[in-house]
């Protein structure tokens, strides 16, 4: 069952990455556009998690942690989509996916054994990320892209820690309620941040894609929350993120025809191998 959960979760991440990359580069040019798109993504999640929550319990602990998770999720998705709109999918996803360093190392605070070899591989990964953000074939890297990647890195890493905190508590069975509160907060934040509240017609053709992303978001969050409580941090986060970046990189090269400089290619391949190593090394 754990293997099936992993496959479904990774597939959802890769599909969502592909859709995000496509719509961000072609249609979502401003923060307003992204907020509008994400309103429909979060609405799908709220509907599904709301149904699942009807027969479950919901503690104050879960509500408060869910609010925090919702704020971090909304900001994480915003900056990730802004980064994808301004930079190459390969490198953007390598940097943002490497945020798993944060929850992976946090495992020591949850009683998990510390691995010196994993720490060494994390440092090697950071070096390859440094290589990957060199100049592209088109010239200098967009500075705002770099800032968006950094913000996403921090926020996505925080998501992993919050997941672990909830799933190591006595309220870990309240998964649906936790995520219902989270995405309700994410939707509220997106709705409040929209400046042009009247003009949604120009984005109505993107609603089906937003709904697919909503299903993907539901799947990955629901399964990842379960898996974060079943697997050690030093295995779960590298496995999920390492697999997703490899498959997403293949997608960016095959479907989106993205090309990298030699330095970026070395950084990407080295980064992927480092992620795999972090997953394999005990």
C-alpha positions in Angstrom: 0.0 0.0 0.0 2.8 2.4 0.8 4.3 1.8 -2.6 1.0 2.6 -4.3 0.7 5.8 -2.3 4.2 6.8 -3.4 3.5 6.2 -7.1 0.2 8.2 -6.9 1.8 11.1 -5.0 4.8 11.4 -7.4 2.5 11.2 -10.4 0.4 14.0 -9.1 3.4 16.2 -8.4 4.8 15.6 -11.9 1.4 16.3 -13.6 0.9 19.4 -11.6 4.4 20.7 -12.4 3.8 20.2 -16.1 0.5 22.1 -16.0 1.9 24.9 -13.8 4.9 25.4 -16.1 2.6 25.6 -19.2 0.0 28.0 -17.8 2.5 30.2 -16.0 4.6 30.7 -19.1 1.7 31.2 -21.5 -1.2 32.7 -19.5 -0.4 33.7 -15.9 1.8 36.7 -16.1 0.9 38.6 -12.9 0.3 37.7 -9.2 -3.4 38.5 -9.9 -3.6 35.9 -12.6 -2.0 33.3 -10.3 -4.3 34.1 -7.4 -7.3 33.7 -9.7 -6.1 30.4 -11.0 -5.4 29.1 -7.5 -8.8 30.0 -6.3 -10.2 27.2 -8.4 -7.4 24.8 -7.4 -8.1 25.4 -3.7 -11.9 25.2 -4.3 -11.6 21.6 -5.6 -9.5 20.7 -2.6 -12.0 22.2 -0.1 -14.8 20.3 -1.7 -13.1 17.0 -1.5 -11.6 17.4 1.9 -14.9 18.9 3.2 -16.7 15.7 2.2 -14.1 13.6 3.9 -14.2 15.7 7.0 -18.0 15.3 7.6 -17.6 12.1 9.6 -14.3 12.9 11.2 -13.2 14.9 14.3 -11.5 18.2 14.3 -9.4 19.5 17.3 -8.3 23.0 18.0 -4.7 21.8 17.6 -5.5 20.7 14.0 -7.3 23.9 13.2 -4.5 26.1 14.3 -1.8 24.1 12.6 -4.1 23.9 9.5 -4.3 27.7 9.4 -0.5 28.0 9.5 -0.2 25.3 6.8 -2.7 27.1 4.6 -0.8 30.4 4.8 2.5 28.7 3.9 0.8 26.7 1.1 -0.7 29.7 -0.5 2.5 31.7 -0.5 4.5 28.6 -1.6 2.3 28.0 -4.7 2.4 31.7 -5.6 6.2 32.0 -5.6 6.7 28.7 -7.3 4.4 29.7 -10.1 6.1 33.1 -10.4 9.4 31.3 -10.6 8.2 29.0 -13.3 6.9 32.0 -15.3 10.3 33.6 -15.3 12.8 30.7 -15.5 13.6 27.3 -16.9 11.5 24.4 -15.5 14.5 22.1 -15.0 16.4 24.4 -12.7 13.4 26.0 -11.0 12.1 22.5 -9.9 15.6 21.4 -8.9 16.0 24.4 -6.5 12.4 24.3 -5.1 12.4 20.5 -4.8 15.7 20.6 -2.9 13.7 22.3 -0.1 13.3 18.7 1.2 16.7 19.4 2.8 14.9 21.3 5.5 12.4 18.6 6.6 15.0 15.8 6.0 17.4 17.3 8.5 14.6 18.2 10.9 14.1 14.4 11.4 16.6 14.5 14.2 14.2 16.6 16.2 11.6 13.9 15.9 13.9 11.2 17.3 15.2 10.0 14.0 18.9 8.9 13.7 21.2 11.5 12.3 23.2 10.5 9.2 26.6 12.2 8.5 26.6 10.8 5.0 23.3 12.4 4.2 24.6 15.7 5.5 27.6 15.4 3.2 25.3 14.7 0.2 23.1 17.7 1.2 26.2 19.9 0.9 27.1 18.4 -2.4 23.6 19.0 -3.6 23.9 22.7 -2.6 27.1 22.9 -4.7 25.3 21.5 -7.8 22.4 23.9 -7.3 25.0 26.7 -7.3 26.3 25.4 -10.6 22.8 25.1 -12.1 22.0 28.8 -11.5 24.8 30.0 -13.7 24.2 31.8 -17.0 21.8 30.2 -19.4 22.1 30.1 -23.1 19.9 33.2 -23.3 22.2 35.3 -21.0 21.9 36.3 -17.4 19.5 34.7 -15.0 16.5 36.8 -14.1 17.1 38.2 -10.5 13.4 38.1 -9.6 13.4 34.4 -10.6 16.2 33.8 -8.1 14.3 35.5 -5.4 11.1 33.6 -6.1 13.0 30.3 -6.1 14.6 31.2 -2.7 11.2 32.1 -1.2 9.7 28.9 -2.5 12.6 26.8 -1.2 12.0 28.2 2.3 8.3 27.8 2.2 8.2 24.3 0.7 10.7 23.2 3.3 8.4 24.6 6.0 5.5 22.6 4.6 7.4 19.4 5.2 8.1 20.3 8.8 4.4 21.2 9.5 3.4 17.9 7.9 5.8 16.0 10.2 4.6 18.0 13.3 1.0 17.1 12.7 1.6 13.4 11.9 3.7 12.9 15.0 1.0 14.3 17.2 -2.0 12.6 18.9 -4.2 14.3 16.3 -2.6 12.6 13.2 -5.9 10.9 12.3 -7.5 14.3 11.5 -5.8 14.5 8.1 -8.9 15.5 6.1 -9.9 18.2 8.7 -6.4 19.5 8.8 -6.2 19.9 5.0 -9.8 21.2 4.7 -8.8 24.1 7.1 -5.5 24.6 5.2 -7.0 25.0 1.8 -9.9 27.1 3.1 -7.3 29.5 4.4 -5.3 29.3 1.1 -8.5 30.2 -0.8 -9.3 33.1 1.5 -5.8 34.5 1.1 -5.9 34.2 -2.7 -9.4 35.7 -2.9 -8.4 38.7 -0.7 -5.2 39.3 -2.7 -7.0 39.5 -6.1 -7.2 43.2 -7.1 -9.4 42.9 -10.2 -12.3 41.0 -8.7 -14.6 41.5 -11.6 -12.6 40.2 -14.6 -12.5 36.4 -14.4 -13.7 35.8 -17.9 -10.3 36.0 -19.5 -9.2 33.0 -17.4 -12.3 30.8 -17.7 -10.6 28.6 -20.3 -8.1 27.7 -17.7 -10.6 26.4 -15.2 -10.5 22.8 -16.3 -6.7 22.8 -15.9 -7.1 24.4 -12.5 -9.5 21.7 -11.5 -7.0 19.0 -12.6 -4.4 20.8 -10.5 -6.9 20.8 -7.6 -7.2 17.0 -7.8 -3.4 16.6 -8.0 -3.0 19.0 -5.0 -5.6 16.9 -3.0 -3.9 13.6 -3.9 -0.3 14.7 -3.1 -1.2 16.5 0.1 -3.5 13.7 1.4 -1.0 10.9 0.6 2.1 12.8 1.6 0.6 13.6 5.0 -0.1 9.9 5.5 3.4 8.9 4.3 5.2 11.5 6.4 3.9 9.6 9.4 4.7 6.1 8.0 8.2 6.7 6.7 11.3 8.3 8.2 12.0 11.9 7.1 15.4 11.0 5.7 13.7 8.5 3.4 10.3 10.0 2.6 11.2 13.5 1.6 14.2 12.6 -0.7 12.2 9.7 -2.3 9.2 11.9 -3.1 11.1 14.9 -4.2 13.9 13.1 -5.9 11.6 11.0 -8.1 9.5 14.1 -8.9 12.4 16.2 -10.1 13.8 13.4 -12.3 10.5 12.8 -14.1 9.7 16.6 -14.3 13.1 17.2 -15.8 12.4 14.6 -18.5 9.0 16.3 -19.1 10.6 19.8 -19.5 13.1 18.5 -22.0 10.7 16.3 -24.0 7.5 18.3 -23.9 8.6 21.9 -23.4 11.9 21.6 -25.4 13.9 23.5 -22.7 17.6 23.6 -23.3 20.4 24.3 -20.7 24.0 25.4 -20.9 26.8 22.8 -20.1 27.2 24.2 -16.6 23.5 24.0 -15.9 23.3 20.5 -17.3 26.1 19.4 -15.0 24.4 21.1 -12.1 21.0 19.5 -12.9 22.4 15.9 -13.3 24.6 16.3 -10.2 21.7 17.6 -8.3 19.4 14.7 -9.3 22.1 12.2 -8.4 22.6 13.9 -5.0 18.9 13.7 -4.3 18.9 10.0 -5.2 21.9 9.5 -3.0 20.3 11.2 0.0 17.4 8.7 -0.5 19.6 5.6 -0.7 22.4 6.3 1.8 21.4 5.0 5.3 
